Amino acid sequence: MSEARRTRSTEAFYGRRRGKSLSPAQAGASARLLPDLKLDLSTQAPSDLTGLFAAPVTDVRLEIGFGGGEHLHHETGRFPQSGFIGVEPFVNGMAKLVAKIAEEPRENLRFHDDDATQLLDWLPDASLDGIDLFYPDPWPKKKHWKRRFVNVANLDRFARVLKPGAPFRFASDIDTYVNWTLLACRDHGAFDWQAASALDWRTPYEAWPGTRYEAKAIREGRTPAYLTFVRG
């Protein structure tokens, strides 16, 4: 491991960057499309994020760690009037969604292919209309819990970039991470949990397409929880 990789402050939030070799279609789509779809964080972020997109949009949402992109591709199609920023440092996940974009283009989508904290720190105050964090790495061993993306520093980041009243949605099949997130958001104070009964957090989000990871979790007997918080 290189010295630069060891000393990155954001190293803890995700594991490996690459899996098996990309298919020719994935590699070709990534080389052709990703350079124009990636955000350039070396420039100053615009005060109005809607200008980042090829299509006219009225609001902007962020999905952190989109995996294979099932939900993100689904949402960009459902809401063409909304702009979406997808973050995924895992090369294979990014390549899978970009290959899908090559077949079904989305002019309301931009990408960041590194750690989400870099993007969050780049974004202007109160610039996002929602943040989704679905099935993040649970880092199940207690000694690794500090690597979980939900922590005080990142909730501070969420609170800064979300507009008042905007949702932060979190889904996980790991009970300890669900409880961790509930306690972290309660203690933070900027987020109100939107649940009146267990049905509220056991019911998938509206038009939820599911993901391959979720299907695997359900097959293995783990029950997902779907939490929604609102920025106060």
SULRA-V755702 format. One record per residue. N is the residue number from 1. RES is the residue in one letter. NEAR is the number of other ideal C-beta (glycine too) atoms within 10 Angstrom. D_LAST is the distance of its C-alpha to the last C-alpha in whole Angstrom. Layout:
N & RES & NEAR & D_LAST
N & RES & NEAR & D_LAST
This chain:
1 & M & 6 & 42
2 & S & 7 & 41
3 & E & 6 & 41
4 & A & 7 & 38
5 & R & 9 & 36
6 & R & 8 & 37
7 & T & 8 & 35
8 & R & 12 & 32
9 & S & 9 & 29
10 & T & 13 & 27
11 & E & 13 & 30
12 & A & 16 & 28
13 & F & 20 & 26
14 & Y & 19 & 28
15 & G & 11 & 32
16 & R & 9 & 35
17 & R & 13 & 35
18 & R & 11 & 38
19 & G & 11 & 39
20 & K & 6 & 42
21 & S & 9 & 44
22 & L & 20 & 42
23 & S & 13 & 44
24 & P & 9 & 46
25 & A & 14 & 44
26 & Q & 20 & 41
27 & A & 14 & 42
28 & G & 15 & 44
29 & A & 21 & 40
30 & S & 21 & 38
31 & A & 12 & 41
32 & R & 11 & 41
33 & L & 16 & 38
34 & L & 16 & 35
35 & P & 9 & 36
36 & D & 9 & 35
37 & L & 19 & 32
38 & K & 14 & 31
39 & L & 19 & 28
40 & D & 11 & 30
41 & L & 14 & 28
42 & S & 6 & 31
43 & T & 8 & 30
44 & Q & 9 & 27
45 & A & 17 & 24
46 & P & 12 & 24
47 & S & 9 & 21
48 & D & 10 & 21
49 & L & 22 & 21
50 & T & 16 & 23
51 & G & 11 & 26
52 & L & 16 & 26
53 & F & 18 & 28
54 & A & 14 & 31
55 & A & 15 & 30
56 & P & 12 & 28
57 & V & 20 & 24
58 & T & 10 & 21
59 & D & 16 & 18
60 & V & 24 & 18
61 & R & 23 & 17
62 & L & 26 & 18
63 & E & 24 & 20
64 & I & 24 & 21
65 & G & 20 & 24
66 & F & 26 & 25
67 & G & 22 & 29
68 & G & 19 & 31
69 & G & 24 & 29
70 & E & 21 & 29
71 & H & 23 & 26
72 & L & 27 & 25
73 & H & 21 & 28
74 & H & 15 & 28
75 & E & 24 & 24
76 & T & 25 & 26
77 & G & 12 & 29
78 & R & 11 & 27
79 & F & 15 & 24
80 & P & 13 & 27
81 & Q & 10 & 25
82 & S & 20 & 22
83 & G & 27 & 22
84 & F & 24 & 22
85 & I & 23 & 22
86 & G & 28 & 24
87 & V & 23 & 24
88 & E & 26 & 27
89 & P & 20 & 30
90 & F & 20 & 32
91 & V & 16 & 35
92 & N & 18 & 36
93 & G & 18 & 33
94 & M & 27 & 32
95 & A & 26 & 36
96 & K & 24 & 36
97 & L & 27 & 33
98 & V & 27 & 35
99 & A & 20 & 38
100 & K & 18 & 36
101 & I & 21 & 35
102 & A & 15 & 38
103 & E & 8 & 39
104 & E & 9 & 36
105 & P & 13 & 35
106 & R & 21 & 31
107 & E & 14 & 31
108 & N & 23 & 27
109 & L & 25 & 27
110 & R & 19 & 27
111 & F & 23 & 27
112 & H & 23 & 27
113 & D & 20 & 29
114 & D & 16 & 28
115 & D & 20 & 26
116 & A & 25 & 22
117 & T & 17 & 21
118 & Q & 16 & 24
119 & L & 20 & 22
120 & L & 21 & 18
121 & D & 14 & 20
122 & W & 16 & 22
123 & L & 21 & 19
124 & P & 14 & 18
125 & D & 11 & 14
126 & A & 14 & 12
127 & S & 19 & 15
128 & L & 24 & 14
129 & D & 18 & 13
130 & G & 21 & 13
131 & I & 23 & 14
132 & D & 21 & 17
133 & L & 23 & 18
134 & F & 23 & 21
135 & Y & 20 & 24
136 & P & 21 & 24
137 & D & 17 & 26
138 & P & 19 & 26
139 & W & 20 & 29
140 & P & 11 & 30
141 & K & 8 & 32
142 & K & 8 & 31
143 & K & 7 & 32
144 & H & 12 & 30
145 & W & 14 & 26
146 & K & 9 & 26
147 & R & 16 & 26
148 & R & 21 & 23
149 & F & 22 & 21
150 & V & 20 & 18
151 & N & 17 & 18
152 & V & 10 & 16
153 & A & 8 & 17
154 & N & 19 & 16
155 & L & 21 & 13
156 & D & 13 & 13
157 & R & 18 & 14
158 & F & 23 & 11
159 & A & 18 & 9
160 & R & 17 & 11
161 & V & 24 & 12
162 & L & 26 & 10
163 & K & 14 & 9
164 & P & 10 & 6
165 & G & 10 & 6
166 & A & 19 & 8
167 & P & 18 & 10
168 & F & 25 & 11
169 & R & 17 & 14
170 & F & 27 & 17
171 & A & 24 & 20
172 & S & 24 & 23
173 & D & 19 & 26
174 & I & 20 & 26
175 & D & 12 & 25
176 & T & 14 & 25
177 & Y & 22 & 23
178 & V & 20 & 20
179 & N & 12 & 20
180 & W & 17 & 20
181 & T & 26 & 17
182 & L & 18 & 15
183 & L & 11 & 16
184 & A & 17 & 15
185 & C & 20 & 11
186 & R & 12 & 12
187 & D & 10 & 13
188 & H & 18 & 11
189 & G & 10 & 8
190 & A & 17 & 5
191 & F & 24 & 6
192 & D & 14 & 7
193 & W & 16 & 10
194 & Q & 13 & 12
195 & A & 16 & 15
196 & A & 8 & 17
197 & S & 8 & 21
198 & A & 9 & 22
199 & L & 8 & 23
200 & D & 14 & 19
201 & W & 19 & 20
202 & R & 12 & 23
203 & T & 12 & 23
204 & P & 12 & 23
205 & Y & 15 & 21
206 & E & 6 & 22
207 & A & 9 & 25
208 & W & 17 & 25
209 & P & 14 & 28
210 & G & 13 & 28
211 & T & 20 & 29
212 & R & 10 & 33
213 & Y & 16 & 31
214 & E & 22 & 29
215 & A & 11 & 33
216 & K & 11 & 35
217 & A & 17 & 32
218 & I & 13 & 33
219 & R & 8 & 37
220 & E & 8 & 36
221 & G & 7 & 35
222 & R & 14 & 31
223 & T & 10 & 29
224 & P & 21 & 25
225 & A & 22 & 22
226 & Y & 18 & 19
227 & L & 20 & 16
228 & T & 18 & 13
229 & F & 25 & 9
230 & V & 16 & 6
231 & R & 21 & 4
232 & G & 12 & 0
